[in-house]
Amino acid sequence: LGLSKKDLPHHLDMKRASVLVPLFERKHDFDGESSRQTSSTQQYQSNLHVLFTQRPRKMSSHGGEVCFPGGRQDPEDDGDDVFTALREAHEEVGLHPRYIDTIGRMETVESKHSLCVTPIIGLVQPP
């Protein structure tokens, strides 16, 4: 994983965008059988979740699609994919960058609108 750039060669000359893949933990209260562990069967309960958003249906671009928060890189982002992802997440869903630990960058992908999209993985910490 890591945070070093993972651009594919054919993405280098494309306009850029970034999305945040926000991971967060949610505490669950389980009672009865579902919370017990026995020596014969180990139960594994994951509390890690992913935050998705749904774009408004009336939007001209990607209307109604389920997606990660993100968007095009602005000139003031200085080519920083992580900054773009954090800025966009703050603008779109109110996640303040101070509560996000960026833990990885995935390989770039090409969007259907010919943007080079960089997924940034972030662990959301509670305030």
Phi, psi and omega in degrees: 000254178076177183249004178290150182298142180231051180285135171283146185307321183282358177264351189297329183261009183270158170295150189249153173213161177222149173234150174261131173259091187277120177255140178213155178260141176235128179283134178243141173257113179250143177233165177066217186298327186291341181258356182271143173245135178245163181291335182277330178225121177271127178262136177245123180240115179270133177252011181272130182232163178242136178266124173247160172237163173238124181289144177303138183300331184279358180290143182288333181245120176063028182304130178080356183283146172275133186206176170271152175295136180168180180175190183294149177284131176269155178305324181288352176283350178053035177073012183268105183298322180294315179301317179300312181298317181291319179298312181296320178296323178293316180294319188276319185233005176078015176284114181283135182305332182294343180260010182240122173264111178285125186242354179183163178230131178266168178297144180295153176230155179262127179281168179291349176256022177060042171256145172274110185255128178252114175280127178249127181266129181226139177263118182277124178260140178292150179293000000 
